[in-house]
Amino acid sequence: MNIIVFGATGDIGSRIVSEALQRGHKVTAVTRNEAAFSKLPDGVKPVAANLSDADKVASVMAGHDLAITALRPPTGEEAQLPVLTQAVVQGAAHHQMRVLIVGGAARLMIPGTDGETVLNTEGFLPASAVEIARACQVQYEQCLASQDVIWSYLSPAAMIAPGTRTGQYTLGTDTLVTDSDGQSRISMEDFAVAMLDEAETPKHLQQAFTVGYGT
């Protein structure tokens, strides 16, 4: 496939790019500016684009089979996440292209509770993560309202960090996936595996899902 990745130099986006390249896909990597091109691996097509320019976004998406957005605004600009995501979703709708979204865990219910979610459970999130969690919730709700594009929204486990690519993970839908110790976690590398598996074999069209290391 010919895949375009937004947020291609971020922690998760860079791993998605690497996973796609390892699988033999053609990858266009979109960054904020050309200064970030040096962070990209060999074999990608680099493109700089301002995502506030809807026409530019649609233009760079032309000719691709699939879009993946792994956007994460800097601290203090979290509210821009749904705005930037919507620009990519609209571009995908214009080209009748599937779009896969790196979402947040905010929407996920906590096992053993009466429907409490990561976002609305007091004390579950550190204070530093609350604003991005709120932005991710808005991002998810925007996806639910997007009827003119085929999207898939992938939420990580409660803890996602750099780690090992095992190629193993457990799928979930609206509840945190936990292991035998009750921990909800996934490596960024295996999160990228799950995203590319969905890209190659769609199972969650216009649906949200999650991954973690389960029992």
C-alpha positions in Angstrom: 0.0 0.0 0.0 0.9 3.6 -0.4 0.5 5.0 3.1 0.7 8.6 4.3 1.5 9.2 8.0 0.9 12.4 9.8 3.0 13.0 12.9 5.6 10.8 11.5 8.5 11.9 13.7 6.6 11.5 17.0 7.2 8.6 19.5 4.4 6.5 18.1 4.3 7.9 14.5 8.0 7.1 14.0 7.3 3.5 15.0 4.4 3.3 12.7 6.6 4.5 9.9 9.2 1.9 10.7 6.7 -0.9 10.9 5.1 0.1 7.6 8.5 0.1 5.9 9.5 -3.3 7.3 6.3 -4.7 5.8 7.2 -3.3 2.4 4.7 -0.5 2.1 5.5 2.9 0.5 5.4 5.6 3.1 4.9 9.4 2.8 5.9 11.0 6.1 4.3 14.3 6.9 6.1 16.7 9.3 5.4 20.3 10.4 8.5 21.6 8.7 11.5 20.5 6.6 13.8 20.8 9.6 12.3 17.5 10.8 13.2 15.6 7.6 16.6 14.6 9.2 14.7 12.5 11.8 13.0 10.3 9.1 14.4 7.0 8.1 15.7 6.2 4.6 13.0 5.0 2.2 10.3 7.4 3.1 9.0 10.3 1.0 9.2 13.4 3.3 6.5 16.2 3.0 6.2 19.3 5.1 2.6 20.6 5.6 0.7 23.0 7.8 -2.3 21.1 8.9 -4.3 24.3 9.4 -4.4 24.6 5.6 -7.1 22.2 4.6 -6.4 22.5 0.9 -2.7 21.7 1.5 -3.6 18.7 3.6 -6.0 17.3 0.9 -3.3 18.0 -1.7 -0.6 16.0 0.0 -3.0 13.1 0.6 -3.8 12.6 -3.1 -2.7 9.4 -4.6 -2.4 7.4 -1.3 -4.3 4.3 -0.4 -4.5 5.0 3.4 -3.9 7.7 5.9 -2.6 7.3 9.4 -2.6 10.2 11.9 -0.4 10.0 14.9 -0.6 13.6 15.9 0.3 14.9 19.4 0.5 18.6 19.9 3.1 20.0 22.3 2.2 20.7 26.0 -0.1 23.7 26.2 -1.5 23.2 22.8 -3.5 20.0 23.5 -6.8 21.5 22.3 -5.4 21.6 18.8 -5.5 17.8 18.6 -9.1 17.4 17.4 -8.7 20.4 15.0 -5.6 18.9 13.4 -7.2 15.4 13.3 -10.3 16.8 11.6 -8.2 18.3 8.9 -6.9 14.8 8.0 -10.3 13.2 8.3 -11.7 15.8 5.9 -8.9 15.1 3.5 -9.6 11.4 3.7 -13.3 12.0 3.0 -12.3 14.1 0.0 -10.3 11.3 -1.5 -12.6 8.5 -0.3 -9.6 7.1 1.7 -9.6 5.1 4.9 -8.0 6.9 7.8 -6.6 5.2 10.9 -6.3 7.4 14.0 -3.9 7.0 16.9 -6.3 7.9 19.7 -6.1 8.1 23.4 -7.2 5.9 26.3 -9.5 8.6 27.7 -12.7 6.9 26.4 -11.9 3.5 27.8 -13.8 2.0 30.7 -11.8 0.7 33.7 -12.4 -3.0 34.4 -14.4 -3.7 37.6 -16.1 -0.4 37.7 -19.6 0.7 36.9 -18.7 2.1 33.5 -16.1 4.6 34.8 -13.7 5.7 32.2 -10.0 6.7 32.2 -11.0 10.4 31.8 -13.8 10.7 34.3 -12.3 8.6 37.1 -10.8 11.0 39.7 -7.2 10.4 40.4 -6.6 7.8 37.6 -4.7 10.2 35.4 -1.7 12.3 36.5 -2.5 16.0 36.3 0.0 16.3 33.4 -2.1 14.0 31.3 -5.6 15.4 31.9 -5.5 18.0 29.1 -4.4 15.6 26.4 -7.0 13.1 27.6 -9.7 15.7 27.3 -8.5 16.5 23.8 -8.5 12.8 22.9 -12.1 12.4 24.1 -13.2 15.3 21.8 -11.2 13.7 19.0 -13.0 10.4 19.5 -16.4 12.1 19.6 -15.6 13.8 16.3 -14.9 10.4 14.7 -18.2 9.1 15.9 -19.9 12.0 14.1 -17.9 11.5 10.9 -20.3 9.6 8.6 -18.7 10.4 5.3 -15.3 8.7 5.9 -14.2 5.2 6.9 -12.2 5.7 10.0 -10.7 3.4 12.7 -9.7 4.8 16.1 -7.1 2.9 18.0 -6.7 3.5 21.7 -3.6 2.4 23.6 -3.5 0.7 26.9 -3.3 2.9 30.0 0.5 2.7 29.9 2.3 3.0 26.5 6.0 3.4 26.4 9.0 2.5 24.2 9.8 -1.2 24.5 10.2 -4.4 22.6 8.4 -5.5 19.4 6.9 -8.9 20.3 4.2 -8.9 17.6 1.8 -10.0 20.3 -1.2 -8.1 21.7 -4.8 -8.6 22.8 -7.6 -6.7 21.1 -10.4 -4.9 23.0 -13.2 -2.5 22.3 -14.3 -0.1 24.9 -12.6 -1.4 28.1 -8.9 -1.3 29.1 -7.1 -4.5 28.2 -5.3 -5.8 31.3 -2.9 -8.6 32.0 -3.0 -11.2 34.9 -1.6 -8.6 37.3 -4.3 -6.1 36.4 -1.9 -3.9 34.5 -2.9 -2.2 31.3 0.1 -1.7 29.1 1.5 -1.9 25.6 4.8 -1.1 24.0 4.9 1.6 21.3 6.4 -1.0 19.0 3.5 -3.5 19.5 1.0 -0.7 19.2 2.5 0.0 15.8 2.1 -3.7 14.9 -1.6 -3.5 15.8 -2.1 -0.4 13.7 -0.4 -1.9 10.6 -2.4 -5.1 11.1 -5.6 -3.1 11.0 -4.2 -1.2 7.9 -3.6 -4.5 6.1 -6.7 -6.4 7.3 -9.5 -4.0 8.3 -11.6 -5.3 11.2 -12.8 -2.0 12.8 -14.3 0.1 10.1 -16.0 3.2 11.6 -15.2 1.7 15.0 -12.9 2.3 17.9 -10.8 -0.5 19.4 -7.9 -0.9 21.8 -4.9 -3.1 22.4 -2.8 -4.2 25.4 -1.1 -7.2 26.8 -4.0 -9.3 28.0 -4.3 -12.7 29.7 
